[in-house]
């Protein structure tokens, strides 16, 4: 068998694909990775079979107008082969096809097997299309010199296709190509939006970032991930470069009038041009702390994009990634504080009653309780940022047109103090990293207005100023406030603070986190002192058993210990270190305690302890839930759902400990909905006609079938 220029381990343009094959007995197999850009239009011929000796050609691999991949018989070997040169002739002949929508800007592995009596199509290592055929090989009319064919991508059929191929392999006999996709998978660069901090999502989906002069601009953070097509982090030391472009043209943004680079990278408190200081990939991840010095208002109110790329690996679209459109604004602290107070006070006045539940806009799900037939009982919130970054528009009552947008209406992450490290239980800095980098539900007023100023002079009962400062503070600042308040305030005073914050913010969830503060801190401090009496680093394997025992005690789930997969996720939240430090422990504890607290509630405890069926299979990531609801043959049935605890929600975030429903909608798309804490935190309805949470979930029109977790090996 002979191959053309595309063979090997490199990336190549699809239009350059050309392979000359010498076929024996009408049998061969081939496989390759395929990447199509968004400029591709359908239907389109991916590979054409060309016979120069007889001046004939016919489509071999086609993607139809429904984005389904179709494999057609070989012209010289099969009686049912399509008409030559006609892209639409596939519909008239037997063919192998898949119920799988070919994605754009994503690698897929395609495998084809050709035999005299059948053809077979594989996607991502799974056989999902096969067709039995007649054969012409043994007929006398078939000449022996007609056993050579060329497979290539032929332009000029009126279709537009922009794509790339990787690791194209051809075998002279039908061999097992099912595992070929595991060998040398291609790479792709992407942004991990769950790592975003100090970024607001505006109503039009644009990211809002505070920039401009050095005295006003703020650091914002993003992580970029280089992984292979199987989701594994890429090995090797490479550098990722960041640059600022105009969103409408892709042209680099000019320097400021002071000749300052438009995009700056911060290292050890010093600012550099982002072009001069790339970020190194470590285990496939590069972390950026950036600032924007150029304002949209200085550039005709145009939007920006941040482009990330790995030049060392080549100039390919899959090795570069772009942020969402960015509006860079300058915002003075005094103006910001005034605006926020006005928004919160207006929100509070519009709130008829805290007893009324939150609802979602835009087709939200509502779980209805049978003992309150006349009153809606919505439990869902809506995801707006990617991996577990949640922003919602909250309606106080589904019958009202006005909305209360206080709860998570302005997406941004905690304005961390002490270089991003909130203090620990005993006052030491603690790094909350991924577990505490989720967006805060309110905007920070800046370091100059820290709610910890003059904390020692505060007198109880809780003052209005303390309540207002808490509502306006970032997550890290709220954590600091609660740690200090919990050491001196009584249970009654903490309860009053929770009540007042809920009233002022218009969101009951804030109060839930305040109410659990004292016990969270006390239990966490006692547990750490028990597993590390001398406050030293301890092996993870030694600490994990004590942590699990405390979790079971708090969650009241003695019949269900944590699985090895659960413990692996906890270790990941703690930082994936071999030795556990106090900072790592506190990061873990601030995520685990709210989860245990919620599980202990009357409405949640049965659903966690249920093993047949297993309603909650354990602690899983968003990626694991999505992977379990889709596969090489497409999504599972509409209505299939999986319950999980979001890994980016840590105390004192108002959504810490909540449940997320990940499900397949009727349009075969994945959606994520956050269950409200209102009902889970209640004391439980003991009435005979009260429905369980399981029944309430299944009563939803978009939820009908519990899915299973498929864990990667």
N, C-alpha and C positions, 0 to 999 in steps of 0.2 A: 504494500500500500504506500502511496506517495501523498505527501501533504504539501500545502502551499506555505505562504509566509506567515500564516496566522498561528500555526502550531507553537507549542512551548508554553512557558509560564508567564508571559507578559500580557499587558492590556493592549488591545488593538481596536481600531475603529471597525464597527460592523460592516461598513461599506467596503472595507479592504478584505473582507473574508473571501477566500478562494481556496478550495481544497480539491486536488485531483485524486480520485480514488480508483484503485484497480480491484474490482470485486471478484471474489471467488464463490461460485455456486450461489450467487444472488444473495449473499449474506454479509452483513457488516453492522457495526454499531458505532455510535458517536455520542459524545457528551460535551457540554461547554457551559460556562456561566454567561448569562445575558443580562445586560443593563440597558434600559431604554430611558431616554430623557423625556421631559414633558413636552417637547416639541413634536413628538411622534404622533401621527394621526393614523386612524384605523379605518378600514382594514389595511393590512400591509403584509407583504411577503418577506419573511425573515431570511429564508434560504430558498434558492431556486436550483433545480436540477437541470444542468445544461449538458447537451451532447453535441460537440462541435462536428463530429463525423457525419451526423445526419441532420445538422442544423435544426435541432429541436430542443425545446426546453419546457419545463412545467414546474409549478410550485411544489416544494417539498415540505416546508414548514411555514405556516400562515398564522397570523393573529387576526381574527375576524373583527367586525365592528362592535361586538360585545366584549372584546378583549379576551376572548378564549383562544388558547393555543391549539392548533390543529396540525396533525401530521398526515401527509398524503402518501398514497402508494408510489413506488418508483416506476417511472415511465416504461423502462425496458423489461422489468421483471414481473409486473403485475397487470393483469388484464383490466383491472378497474382503475388504472392510472388516470389522472385528470387530463383534460384537453391542454394541449401545449400553449404556453404563454398566457393563459387566462387565470387571473388571480381568483376569480369567482367560481371557477370550475370545481372547487373542492366541495361545494354544496351538492353536486350532482353525482358524486362517487362515494363509496365507503371510505371512511377515514377514522383515525383515532383522535379523540378530543378529550378535553378536561373541563370539568365544572370548576374552573379556577380563573379568576380575573387576573390577567397579567398586570402586575403593578408597574408603575413608572417610578424612576429614581430609586430602584431597589434591585439588588442582585437576586436572580433566581437561577437554579441549575436545571438545565434541560438535557434529557437523555433520550436517544432514539435507537431502536433496534429494528433492523430490517431482515426479514427471512422470506423465503419463497412463498410461504403460506400465511404469513401474518406480519403485522407491524405493531410496534409497542412504543408508547410515549411515557416518559417518566419526568416528574417535576420534583426537585429537591429530594431525590433518592427514593421516591415512592412511585410505584406503577399505578398510574391513574387513567390510562387510556390504552386500549388494545383492540385490534380489529383483525379478524380472519379474512384471508384473501385468496383468490385464485393465482396460479403461477403460469408464466409463459416460458420458463427457463428450459423446460424439456421439449418444447415444440421445435420442429425442424427449422421453422422460419427464423428462429433466433440465432444469429451469427455469433461465433465465438469472439469476434473482434468488437462486439457491442457490449463488452463487460467493463468498460471504462466510463466513468461519469465524473462530472465536476459539480461540486456544491459551492455556491457563491451567493453573495448578496448582490442582486442586479438592480441598478437604478433605472429610472425611466418608465416605471409603471404607473406614474401619476400619484404615487403615495409618498408621504414624507415620513422618514424614519431616521432618527438619530440615536445611535446606540454604540455599545462597546461589548466585546467578548473577552473572555479570560479562560485560559487553560483548556483550549479546544483539543480534544483527543479523539482519535479514530482507531477502531479495532477491526482487523480483517474478519474476525468471527464474532458471533454473538457471545459476548462475555458479560460478566456481572458488572454493570456500571452503576449499580445502586449505591455503592459506597464511594464512588469517584468524587462526589461532592464534598466528602470529608477531607480530601487531599488538596492542600493549598487553596483554600477558599479566598476570594478577593476581599479587599478591604473597603471600608466606607467610613467617612468622617461625619460626625453628627454632633449636635449640641444637646447636652443634658439639661433640659429646661428646669428640672427639679432642683438644680444647683443654683438657679438664678437668685440673686439677692440685690436689694436696693433697686429693684426694677418694678415699676407700676404698669399694669395693663389698663389702658384707657378703654373707653366704651367702644371704640372702633377697632379694637384689637391691637392697636399700636402700642409699643412699649414706650413709656415715659421715663426719661432719665434726666436727673438734675446735673447740668454741666455749666460750662462757661468759665468765668474767672476762677483763679486758683482758690480764692477765699470762699467761693460758693459751690463749686463742683464737688461731687461726691463719688467715692469709689462704688462701683458695682461689680459683681462677680458672676462669672459663668464658667462652667466646665465643658470642655470639648472632648469627645470620646472617639478614639480610633479603634474600631473593632472589625472582625471579619464577618462574612455573610452569615455565619452561624452564631453570631452574638458574642464571640469570645474576644477579650481584649488583645490587641496586636502587640506582639513582642518587638523588641528592638528600640534603640534610642533614636528618636526623631524629634524635631522641633516644629511646633505649630506657630504660624505667624498670624497676626490679626491686623486688619486695616479697615478704615472707615470709608464707605462709599455712599454715593447718592442712590437712594432706592429707585428712582425713576430711570436713571441712565446707567448705573453701575460704574460711573466715573469716580475716581478718588476725590474725597473732599479736600479742599485747599486748607492750608495752614491759616491760623488766625491772623489778624492784623498785626499782632505782636510776634509774628513768625514762629508761633508755637504749633507743634504737631497737633492735628485734630484729635487723634486718639493716643492716649497716654497709658502706659503700663506702670503700675506701682510695685516697687520692690524695696522692702525694708524702709518704707516711708519716703523713698525717693522716686520721682517721676521721670520716666524715660519715654521717648517716642516708641510706640508699639512696634514699629518696623525695626527698631534696633534691639529690642528685647523680646525675642520669642519665648514661648513657654515649652519646656521639655515634657515629653510624654513619659509618664510613669505608670506602668501596668495598663497602658492604653488610655490614660486620662491625663489631660493637661488643664490646669486651673489658671484662670485669668482674673486678675484684679485690675480693672480698667477705669479710666476717666475720659470724658469727652470735653474738650476745650472749646470746640466750635458749636455754636448755637444754631438751631433751625431758623430762628428769627433773623439771624445774620446772613442766612442763605436763602432768602425769599421764601421762608417757611417750608422748605423742602424737608422730606424725611430722609433718614440715613439708614444704612445697613452696616453690620459688621461682618466682614468676610474672614473666615478662618481657612487656612490651607497648609499643606505639608509639601513645600516645593521639592524637597529631597526625593519624594516618591513619585513625582511627576505632576504635570498640569492636566488633571482629569476632573470632571465635574463631581465624581463620587469621592474625590479626595479633597474637596472643599465644601464648606457649608456656610450658610448665611443666617444671621439672626432675623428675627421679625423686624418689620419697619420700626424705626426709632424716631421719636420726637424729642429732641434735646432742648430743655427749657432751663431758664434761670429763675430760681424761686427764693425770695428773701424769707428769712425765718419769721419775721413779724407778720408778713402777709399770710404765710402758710398757717400760722397758729390761728389767726383770726378766721380764716376760711374754714378751718377744721372745726372750730368751736361752733361756728354758725351751722355747719352741716349736721353736727351731732345734736345740737339743740333742736333744730328743725325736725330731725329724725325722731327725737324723743317726743316732740309734740304731736307728730303724726301717728304715733303708736297708740292705738286704742287700749290695748291690754296686753300684759305679758303672758296671760294665759292663752292667748290666741297663738296658733302655731305658724311657723314659717312655711312659705310655699315657693315654688320655683316658677320662673317664666319659661317661655319657649319650649312648650311640650314637656314640662316637668312631670315626674312621677309623683303620685300621692298615695300613701298607704292609709287606708281608712279603717278605723276601729269600730267594731260592730256595736259596742255599747254607746257610741255617740253617732248614731245614724244621721242625725240632722246636721252634724258639724264635721267639716273636713278635718282630717288628721294627717296633714302632709309631713313626711319625714325626710324628704330628699332635698339635697342641694346639688348644684351643678358645677362640674369641673370647667375651668377655663384655661388654666395653664396646663402644661403637659404633665410629666410624671408626678402625679399627686399634688401639684400646685393648684390650689382650689381658690376660686373667686366666685362669689354668688351674688345674685340680686335677690333680695328677700322681700316677699310680700307678707304683711302682717295678717291679712285675711284674703283668701282667694277671691272674695266677692268685691274687693276694693280695687280701684284702678291704680292708686298711688302705691309706690314701693318704698320700702325702707332699705336703703342700700348701705347701711352702716357696717353690717357684718361682712367683712372681707371685700368691700366694694372697691377699695383701692389696693391693688395687689402690690406688695413690696415685702421685702424681708426685713427682719429685725435689724435696727441700726445698732450694731454691736459696739460695746464699749471695751476699752482696754484692747485695741487692735482686734476687735471681733470676738473677745473672750469674755462672756459673762462670768461672774464670780461663782465659786462653788458653794456648797452647803456651809462651809466654815470660812468663807470669804476669799478663798484662793481662786485664781482665774480658772475657768473651765471652757474647753473647746467643744462647742455643740455641733460644729461641722455640718454633715448632711442631715442629722436627725433634728437640727434646730435651724435649718436654713430655709424653711418654708416661709411663704409670705405672711407678713403680719396683716391683721385686718385693719390697721390704722396707720397713719403716716407719722413718722417721727418728726419732732420739732427741732431736732438738732442737739448736738452735744451741749450747747450752751444752756439749754433748758432742761437738763437732765432731771428726772423726777426724784433722783437721790439727793439733790441739793438740799441742805439743811434738814435731812431726814431725822437727825438726832433730836432736833427741836420740836418734832411733831408731837402733838398731844392727842390722845384718844378721848372721845370717839373720833372716828375717821372724819377728817375735814373734807369739805367740798373740793378744795384745791387738790388734795390727794386723789380723790375720785376722778377729777378731770385729768390730772396728770397721768393716771393709770390708763385711762381710755385713749389718750393721745400717744402713749409711749409705744416703743417697739417691743418685740418679744423679749429681747435680752434685758431691756429696762424693766419690763413687768416682772421678769424673773427675779431681778435684784430687789425690787420693791417687796414682792411677796416673801422672799427669804428673810428680809429684815422685819416685815410686819408680823410674820408668823412666830417670830421669837418672843414678841412682847405683847401682841394683841390677844384678847380672849376669843373664845369660840363665837361669842355673841357679836363682838366687833368685826370679826372676819365675815360672819354671816351678813351683817349690815353692809359691809363693803361690797360683798357679792351682789346683794340686792340693789344697792345704789348704782353700781357699775352696769348691771343689767338694765336698769331703768334708763340711765343716761345714754348708753350705747344702743338701746333698743334690741339687744340680743341676749337671750338667756344663757347662751353658751359661755360667755365670759365669766358669769357667776359660777358656773360649774367648776371651772379651773381654780377659781379662788377658794371655793369651799374645800377642795381636796388638798390645798397647799400645805396646811399644817401637818397632816398625816404623811403626805408625800415626802416632805423634808425630814420629818422625824424618822420614818421607816427607812428612808434612804441613808440617813446618817448612821443609824443603828446597824443596818446591814453592812455598810462599808467598814465600820469599826469592828464588826464581827469577822469579816473575811480578811481584813488587813489591820490587825491591832496596832501595828507600828506605822501605819500609813505608807506602806511600801508597795512597790509593784509586785503583783502576784500573778502566777500563771493562770491563763484563762481556764484551763481544765480544772484548776482547784477552786476557782470562784463560781463556775457555772452552776454547780450543784446547789450552793447556798442561794443563788439568785432564783433558780427554778423553784426551790422549796418556798421562798418568800412569795413568789408569784402565785403558786398554788394556794397558799394561805390567804392572800388578799382576794384572789378571784373566786375562792370557794369552789374549786374544781378538783378536789382530791382524786376523783375517778379518772381524770385525764391529765397525765403528765405531758410535758413538752417533748416533741419529737426531735430527733437529730437535725431535721431540716429547720425546725423552729429555732433551735440553739444556734445553727449556722447563721440565720438571719440576725439574731441578737448580736452575735459576734461581729457581723458586718456593720450593724448600727453603732457598735462600740468602737469601730475603727479597724477591725480585722487585725489586731495586734496579738502577738503571742502572749504578751504580758499586759495585764489590765492595770491601768493607772486610775487614780481617783477621777481625773477628768473624763477618761473613757467610761468609767462606771456611771458617772452622773449623766453623761449623754445617753447612755443606755437606759438608765432609771427614769429619766424624764419622758422617754417614749413608752417604756414597759408599764410603769405604774398606772397611767390613765387607761391603758388597755385592760389591765387586771381589774381596775376599779369598775369599768364599764361591764366587764364580764360578770362581775359579782351581782349586778342588778337583776331584779326579778325577771325582767323581760328578756335579758340577754343570756342568763345562766343556762337555761335549757338548750338554747341553740348552740352554745359552745360545747356543752357536755354530750350533745347528741352524736352518736357514732354510727347509727344506721337509720337514715342516711347521715353522712358527715357534712353538716351544713357549713361548718367552717373547718377546712382541712388543716388549718394552722396559720403560721405567719408566712406570708408570701409577698412577693413584690408585684408591682403593676405589670412588669414584663412577663412574669410567670403566669399571671391571670390571663393576659392577652394571648400568650402562646398556647394556653390550654383551650382557648375558645376559637382558635383558628389552626389550620394545618395546611399541608400541601394540597389537600382537596378542597380548600375553602373553609369558610366559617361554619360553625355548628348551626343547628337550627335556631331560627329567631326565637327569642325568649329565653335562651340558655343563659344562665348567670352564675357568677362566682362571688362570694363574699370575702372581703379582705380588710385588714387594718392598714391605712396608708402609712408608709414608712417615713414620710416627711412631716408628720404632724406630731410635735412633741410639746409637752407642758412648758409654758402656759398658753399655748395656742388654743383658741376656743374649740377647735375641731380635734384636739388630741384625744385619742381613744375611740374615735368614731369608726363606724363600719362604712365601707365603700362597696357598692354593688357595681360590678363590671359585667356587662351583658351585651348580647348580640341583638340589635334592633331589627325591625322588619325590612330595612333597606340593607341588611347584611353589613352593618358598620358597628364598631365597638363603641360603647358609651360607658361613662363612669358617673355614678351618682353617689353622693355622700348622704348617709342616713343622719337625720337630725338627732341630737342628744336629748331633746326634750322628753321623749317618752322613755328612753333607756334610763334616764336618771330619776324617773319617778319611782315611787315606792312600790309600784305594781298595782294593777287592777285585779282585785280578788273576786270580781263578780263572775258568776257562772258563765255568762254569755260573752265574756271577754275573749277576744281572739289572741292567739299566740303570734309572735313575730313571724314565724314561718308562714302561718296562714295569711297574715297581712301582706307578706311579700308575694306569695303566689296569687293573691287577689288582684295584683297589679296587671293591667292588660299587656304590658311589655315584658313581664316576667312569668315564665310558665314552667321552666325546667331547670333543676339544679345541675350545674356542670361539675366536672371533676378536674382536679389539678393533675397536669401531666408534667412531672419534674424531669428536667434534663439530667442525664447521667454524667 
